[in-house]
């Protein structure tokens, strides 16, 4: 009965305080019979992985305007999708986005499977995304657990086991609270609660619908949860990036291999990234040291890139890469680390 009351109170709170998001069908519209678009739900969930809502909004609007249906996305050029994704990070998500869209069209007639198990069979769809789409788009009582949900569960039930070891226990607790009625709204409600009230620092317990039953609040330790196993320090890797501009204004770019970091993205030719990289210029030119380096942090390491720039004659042919005409070159379509290099190098060249 306590679990049912918790779910009831949370949904009542969500009905009043649900965040407005471009991919979300709010509780009032849901009651009026409006159904979420599975394509929009899936797109938003892929974009939101390890990224903030604020960062995703503009990307979501652009993607949906350019590719309004899963069929449109499936027919898109890989390079166009990767360019639109630039800056959002974790580029494997963009590659998986295309693989999944094409599988939905080829194997499911352009309709997303309406169950968690069916969604899990799609390429690039993991347990979290399958649960989120199943719950939000199809009202399957699937348990959706992200960082917000883990934090809320750890506090309400006073789970002191550090993450990531606590994940199975927190998932079980979230499953206990998932109702048969309105599971999609419930999933979004828990995430909203974690994002707006039960925040990592200084949780607003006084306005929380679960203030009274929250065990951590009763013990006065809510701000200390969830506990986390200390992370190892990230190593630093070094590398070189080469930015060549031809006399006709074309820039030398190279598409990275599909597999690996920044896979499939256009970027500047460069060296390997390691402890002691060897210089590897893509053509014979008078390369100049910019005198500054790009610093960028990826999930597992810090990167420091030394920049080399060169102006080369029209008609120059590189050993690798392709000169992209000035009219077709879009710095905004580059991954963030490559755009940082451009911003530094263009000043040196000009």
N, C-alpha and C positions, 0 to 999 in steps of 0.2 A: 504493500500500500504506500510506503514511503517513497519508493521509486516512482509510482504513478503520480503521486502528489508533486514530486519534483518536476516531472515532465509537464504536468498541468500548469504549474506556476511559471515555468520557463516559457511555454507557449503563450500564456497570457501576457507576459512581459514582451515577447517578440511581437505580438499583435500591435503593441503600442510603440515599440521602439526599433523595429526592423530598419536596418540601413537600406538606403535606396542605392541600387547598383544597376548599371545598364544591362547586365545579363540576368538580373533577378526578377521573378514575378513575386511581388509583395503579397503579404497575407490577405489583404482586402481583395486583390485581384484573384488570388487563388480561390477565395470563397465565392467569387462571382463566376468561377468556372474557367478562368484563363489558365492555360497549361504552359509550362516552360518549354522552350525550344531546346531539345536535347543537344543540338549542334552548338547553340550559344552556351549552354551549361558546360559542355565538354571543352569548348574553346577557352572559357574563362578558367576552368579548373586547371588546365594545362599551363596557361599563362601565370596563374597565381602560385604555382609551385615555387617555393623559395623566393618569392617576389611579393612586394606589397601591393595592396589594392590601388593606392595612389599611382604607382608606377604602371599598373596594367591598364587603367581606364582608357588612355589615349590609344594604346596599341589595340585594345579590343575594338574600339570604334573604327579604327582604320581597317583592321582585318575584316570586320563585318560589312563595312561599306564596299570594300574591294572584292570580297568573296562571301556574299550573303548566304550561300548554302554550302553544304558539304560537297556537293557536286562541283560547284565553282572552285572550291579549294583543291579538290582532287585533280582538276584539270589545269591548275596553275603551274607555271614554270618554277622549278626548284629555286633558281637564283632569285626570282622575284619574292618568294616567300622568305628566303633567308635575309634578303635585304630589308624587308619590312620588319623582320624580327630583330634586326641589329640594335644593340643597346639594351635589350631585355635580358640577355645573359642565358647561360645554360643552353647552348645552342643545339644540343641533342634533342631538346624538346621540340624545336622547329622541324628537325628531320623526322621525328616520330609523328608530329602533327600531320605531315604529308602522307607518311606510310599509313596511318590510321584512316585518314580521309579516303584514300584510294581503296583501302580494304572495305570500308563501309559501302562505297559505291560499287565495287566489283563483286563483293560477296553477299551484300545485304540489300541490294537495290536502292541504295542511298538512304536507308533508314537505320538508325542506331539500334542495336539490340536493346530490349527493354528489361534486361535482368543483369545483375552483377556478374553472374557467371558468363553470360554472353558477351558482356563488355570486356571482361578479363581476357577473352580470346582474341581481342583486337591487338594489332601490333602497337607497342608503345604505351599500352594502358596497364597501369599497375593496380595493386589492391586499393590504394587510396582513391585514385581517379575513378575506378570502377564503382566503388561504394558511393562516392559523391554524386556521380551522374545517375546511378540507379535510384538513390534516395531523392535527389532534388528534381530530376526530370521525370521519374516514373513512380515515385512514392513507394519504392520498395523499402522495407524496414532494414536497410543496410546500415552498418555502423561506420560513421565517418569520423576519423581521428586525425587531426592535424595538430600543430603546436599549440594552438589556442585551446583545443579540446583537452590535450594532455595537461595543460596548466590548470584548467578548471577542475578536471577530475582529481588531480593530485591535491587540490586544496579542499574541495568539498569532502573528500573521503580521507584526507590526511595520509597520503601515500608518501612515505619518506625515502623509499628506495630511489637511488639516483637514476636519471635517464642516461643512457638508453635502456638499461636493464629493466626499468619499470614499464616499458611500453606494453608488454602483454597484459599486465595487471590493469593498466589504465584503459586499454581497449576493452577488456572484460567489463569494467565499470561503466564505460560509455555504452556498451551493448545492453547492459541492464536497464539503462534509462531510455533507450530508443523505443518509442511507442509504435504500435501498429497503426494508429491514427495520426496522420500528418507527419510521417517520419522525415519528409523533405524539409518541412518548416522547422522541425526539431533540430535537424543537423545544422541548418543555417543559424538557428537561434543560439546554439552552444558556441558556434564560431563567433557570432556577433558579441555574445557575452564576454568571451575571452578578449576580443579585439577592443571593446569599448568600456568595459567595466572591470573585469577580472584581469587587468593588464599586468605585464611583467613586474613593473615597479609601481608602488603606491596604488594598489587596487582600490576602487571606489566601493568599498563594502557597504556603505550606507544606502546605496541605491540598488543593490544587487537583489534580485528576486530569490536568491538562494542564501541570503545573509544568515538567517536563523539556523538552517540545517548544516551550514558549512563548519566542518570539524576544525579545520585549520584556523578559521577566524576565532572560534571559541578558545583555541589554545594560544592565540596571538602570534601564530607563525606563518600566516598566509603569504606574507611578502617574501618568505624564504623558500617557497616551493614554486615549481618543482626543483628538487635538487638535481645537480648535474655532475657527472664524472668530468673532472678537469680535462680539457683538450690538450693535445700535444702542440707544442709550438710549431708554426708553419715554417718550412724551409724556404730559402730564397734561391731562385734560379736566375741566371743571367742569359742575355742573348743580344743579337744585333738585328736591327731592322734597316732596310735599304729603301730610300724613297728617291726615285728617279723621275724627273720631269723632262719631257722632250720639248724641243723648241716650239712645236705646234701646240703645246699645252697639255698633251696626253700624259697620263700618269701610269707608271708600271705597277701592275697588281698581279697577284697570284692567288688562285683558289686553293684553299687548304684541302688536304685529303678528307673524304667523307667521314672517316673514323678518327676519333681523337678530339683534342681540345679545339674549339672553334671550327669543328668539322664542316666542310662545305662552304665556309664563308670566304669572301674575298678579303685579302689583306696584303700587307707589304711583304715582298720576299725577305727572307731572313735566315738566320742561323738556327741551329738547334738551341733549345732552352735547357741549360744544365749548369753545373758548377764552373766549368771552364770551356765555354763555347769557342769554336774556331770561326774566324770571319769567313763569310761565304757570299760575296757579292754576286748579283745575278747578271752582271755584264761588266765589261771593261770600261771604266770611267774614272774621272778624277773625283773620288769620293771625299767628302769633307765631314769632319766630326762636328755635330751640331753644338756640342759643349753642354748638352743637357740630356737627361735620360727620362724615359717613361717609367713610371712606377705604377704597378697595377696588382691587385690581389685577386686570385682565383680561389676556388673552394679549398684546395689543398696546398697552395704555395703562393708566395709573393714573387713577382716578376720585376726585374729591372732590365730595360732594353736600352742599349746604347744606339744612337741614331746616326746613320750616315746618309748624306744627301748629295745629289749630283744633278746638274743640268746637262742634258745630252742633245746632240744634233737631231734634227728631223730625219726620219728614216732609220734610226738606230734599231737594231734587232737584239733582243735580250737572249741570254742563254736559257732563261726560264721566265715564265710569266708572260703577260700580255699587256701592251700599252692600251689603255682605255682612253678614247678621245675625250677632250675636255668637256664637250657637250653632254657626254654620257656619264661622266664621273660625278658621283654623289657622296661626299664625305659622310653624310648622315647614314648611309647604307653600310658603313663599315662597323665592325665590332668596336666596342668602347675602347679597348686597348689600342687598336689601330687608329682610331679617330684621335686619341691623345697624341699619338706619334705625328699625325698629320698637322695638328694644331701647332706643335713645336717646330716641325720641319718647314712648314710653309713660311714661317717668319724668317727662318734662316735663308731660304731660297730667295725671298723677296727683298 
